[in-house]
């Protein structure tokens, strides 16, 4: 099944979801924003700074670089940079972070999110 990004006029419509992944602790769900975009059938969520920081707590290899204003993940000698991207949500410009855009994220069905009710 193909899910296309939802559009309202020319603006993508983001909704608040909770995501998880096999690399995260059991029953761990993190808040994110999602417009329906998929990568190889998996959701491509965007994270607020607060959600990203909560994700860092569950993933010790992920850290926020305050100078560069990016999240980065160290994997041995390799580093993955997760940039800040501006999006429009409810008519406002919002800075979000593209963490793991080619990871196998899954929409969480239930559970208490790590960053509960994060608002922009």
Secondary structure, DSSP 8 states (H G I E B T S, - for coil): ------EETTEE--EEEEEE-TTS-TT-BEEEEE-S-EETTEE--BB-HHHHHHHHHH-TTEEEETTTTEEEEEETTEEEEE-EEEEEETTEEEEEE---TTS--EE--SS-BTTTT---
